[in-house]
Amino acid sequence: MSDLKMLTLEEVAEITGVHRNTVTMWREIGIIQATKTGRGYMFSQEEIRRFQRDYKGYDISCKVKAIESYNIVNASC
């Protein structure tokens, strides 16, 4: 797959093994950055790799834990 290909919300959900609502929550918190395209969002493959690297080992299964993890990851930058 070309690194230039952007991924849809559904593709990111499938890749990460979570529901699309979870991906939306991560986007709203700022865990995953997206590009707004009309009514939807697209995600770069580079962004998904960054997400996997930065959040490895963190619990981001619900909004409260995801916000806590986001604050920890961004405090260390």
Stockholm file with secondary structure:
# STOCKHOLM 1.0

chainA/1-77         MSDLKMLTLEEVAEITGVHRNTVTMWREIGIIQATKTGRGYMFSQEEIRRFQRDYKGYDISCKVKAIESYNIVNASC
#=GR chainA/1-77 SS CCTTCCEEHHHHHHHHTSCHHHHHHHHHHTSSCCEEETTEEEECHHHHHHHHHHTTTCCCSSHHHHHHHHHHHHHCC
#=GC SS_cons        CCTTCCEEHHHHHHHHTSCHHHHHHHHHHTSSCCEEETTEEEECHHHHHHHHHHTTTCCCSSHHHHHHHHHHHHHCC
//
